[in-house]
Amino acid sequence: MPDVGVPPAPIEDVVRVRTRRVYCDGNGGPLGHPRVFLYIAEKEIVCPYCSRRFVLDEESGHGEQHGSEH
């Protein structure tokens, strides 16, 4: 009998991006969350809603344009 009381371990969600300004909406749809705009000051940032990590691509020019690579 499976143990239904223990949720599965979360799968780490990492998105590699080429810009410092990104947004996250939890993939939208009914399971998403409100769109939040994030700024990567160092090398990465974590979405406060869904814990998705946005990691700045080391080989990018680190531009300032809006948008996301996800």
Secondary structure, 3 states (H helix, E strand, C coil): CCCCCCCCCCCCCEEEECECEEEECCCCCCCCCCCEEEECCCCEEECCCCCCEEEECCCCCCECCCCCCC
